[in-house]
Amino acid sequence: MAAPSLLNWRRVSSFTGPVPRARHGHRAVAIRELMIIFGGGNEGIADELHVYNTVTNQWFLPAVRGDIPPGCAAHGFVCDGTRILVFGGMVEYGRYSNELYELQASRWLWKKVKPHPPSSGLPPCPRLGHSFSLYGNKCYLFGGLANESEDSNNNVPRYLNDFYELELQHGSGVVGWSIPATKGTVPSPRESHTAVIYCKKDSGSPKMYVFGGMCGSRLDDLWQLDLETMSWSKPETKGTVPLPRSLHTASVIGNKMYIFGGWVPHKGENIETSPHDCEWRCTSSFSYLNLDTTEWTTLVSDSQEDKKNSRPRPRAGHCAVAIGTRLYFWSGRDGYKKALNSQVCCKDLWYLDTEKPPAPSQVQLIKATTNSFHVKWDEVPTVEGYLLQLNTDLPYQATSSDSSAAPNMQGVRMDPHRQGSNSIVPNSINDTTHSAKTEHAAMKGTSVKNKLDLKASADSNAILHSSLATNSSNHNSCVVDMIRKTEGPHTSANIGVLSSCLDLRTVIPETSVSSTVSSAQTMVTQQTIKTESSSTNGAVVKDETSLTTFSTKSEVDETCALPATKISRVEAHAAAMPFSKETPSNPLATMKAGERQWCDVGIFKNNTALVSQFYLLPKGKQSISKIGNADVPDYSLLKKQDLIPGTGYRFRVAAINGCGIGPFSKISEFKTCIPGFPGAPSAVRISKNVEGIHLSWEPPTSPSGNILEYSAYLAIRTAQIQDNPSQLVFMRIYCGLKTSCIVTAGQLANAHIDYTSRPAIVFRISAKNEKGYGPATQVRWLQGSPWFRCLFKSGMNIQSNNCRKDISN
């Protein structure tokens, strides 16, 4: 964690949509990138549900329906997947609730639920200021404040320390309340405390931690409940314990519980001698407890004044949400003004990165040309940019020292603080709403021409997805085919050209998490996608033979495959095959991997990049600028190098947030295409068929001559794959001039299910011209549809009644 002086608070100052009115006593949870806020009060209790999209910086009001609960404050609010539970709270002054509501956020549908009462004892009484924590399929209720008077105008407070367990049904609904028998000393009664649940990685015993609260005076004690043994204890802690407080927030990220804000005693007050009479104030102090070592660390103390408005001002009754490793804080009140007999609520939204981001996934290839790559990687939540780097064995030769033309980078902008500079820095969180426009503009004028046919088959199995599974592990493949020689051996000119050249950037999900406010019917849904396409980079630098067996041995059949029961296997050769004659010479091929210099491609706002150049970083001539706490070169001072045809490049990527640059991903290796070979087939579609599936594609946009034939391959199950799942083995299932084929149920019965990302069957399709076979397009047919599951039942008996019914549907 960064030192207190290095905390990089960010205030969100640019957003769209209907911003909720300032309040306190509200609650918030996170569903993926969405922060969902309910309740609270300020000149009346709020009853709206507000949603903030942390990626697009948009507020929206979903159109909720069903048993909509009344507005409430200081209630319990937890999230289980895409359902949210609300319990209790104050519904009007002096009147509290013990009702339970469930919100299905996938449909914005409210439902009032009635859990069974405990087998012995009464259900929870109406209350506010309690804690309500979720772990597994159970919620844990502790403490709160009840009103002993039946007259809501005559409030007689009673502090609670009762403990309940609520069992949930899977997906929707609840079973009932129970009152667990606990051991040890129970914490004293309290309200407006916090409770979190944490389980160590090496221990299967989850524990609930209760901190602070109010019981006539504010508290600073820490309690622990072992949820397996139901034993209460008061752990010994190290470090400086935060001041006694209530109405603060507690959020767990990793093994740390972060405490922010709340009501604390005034400076100089001796709360031990007069806890009931002392004055109280709001605070902006910030500490965390290491839940593994029970050591407190102060990040912002109460004595540190903020004269530059560089962090949230003191507050209580606010909400805090953890999304990834980032904490968001919104609203709350800044104290009671006796002179005005009123309180002032904050309306600001802040976030803080608590640690450097994790390493992204390996860089994946979308398309390769003779002098460029279109690459992507999986998104890392709550980051501000990505640093992409590459290296190669070839000697670097800068094309120009002029930096007037920055490389075509997607989703980035120039640093406005450097006049005349082309240094590339990530957009701030405030600019994320324009990311789609930036991406579109960045792609203009490039050589990328293939686009996914948006008129995809109506069949859900034909939807293509650009979340690629291609990385270096996918290329450690063998080829299985019929040994039936019909042509002479292929020349070495075909070797090493199976680099990926497919462009399938467009995503067409059936349903997805909404990131817009264009419709009041926006819903949070589980993403369901049936197939995804990528292009295969056949010439992995460290293992040339992984895909070159498509075209390097005379044993490889050049005709259509016979029934799968008669297949023979061609093993990949251990020795690396040479590059083609058109591959540039490699004078640095003997350079050790540790000696290769990593060069920056640039810093990207989004998780895709079109790479045609990279920057050379001369030793001793670095000009360093800052992104957060990250050191980043000034690209305007660096020379650039163009990519070279037929050359292998290694890529890695790291994410950037307010704490700096995180660790780099694993290395991926791709090769630029060699001129003269056909491009990869595109616009691949998969649709249902009574015989199996129908696989179709479009010819390459750059055939480089006449297309002589196409070959389609299927990854199949073998003992070799079971020992090494990344070593895919392919069987040819089609060879011919047509741009479609039928994959029979019998062939699919032998399919390997790839689990490198989501479970899928893997196909590869390539085209051949007079010069030979070009790069292959890889398609991953995602598992999950009823028809898909039926297809793999009972020895692939596709003619069963149930299967016919699924197909007809």
SULPEKA-V850821 format. One line per field, one symbol per residue. burial: # if it has 24 or more other ideal C-beta (glycine too) atoms within 12 Angstrom, else .. Layout:
BEGIN
burial->???
END
This chain:
BEGIN
burial->##....######..#.#.########################..##################.#....#######################...#################.#.#.......#############..##########.........############...#.#.###.#.#...#############.......##########.###########..#.##.#.#...#########################.....#........############..#.#####.#........#########################.......####################################################.#......#..##########......##############..##..##..###.#.#...##.########################.......#..##################..#####....####.#.#############.###########.####.##..#..#..#.#....#.##.###...........######################.........####.###############################.##.#######################..#############..############..#...###########...################.##############.###############.##.###...#.#....#..##..
END
